[in-house]
Amino acid sequence: MTALWLTTTIGFVLCLGLVGGMVFHFLGRALNSEDAVRIDKIDSDEED
């Protein structure tokens, strides 16, 4: 019975790690600040 709980716990922790890693990965790509600078460039000449 102990081996079943140990296997279940290890599997659950691995699943949480995979899901959490995917969430952080895709949120990091979606909120990439370099894209905002590259796409919405502000020309200092136009401000003057």
VENMO-V694182 format. One record per pair of residues at least 12 apart in sequence whose C-alpha atoms are under 10 Angstrom apart, sorted by the first residue. I is the first residue (numbers start at 1). GAP is how many residues later the second one is. Records with the same first field share a line. If there is no record, write none. Layout:
BEGIN
I = GAP / GAP
END
This chain:
BEGIN
none
END
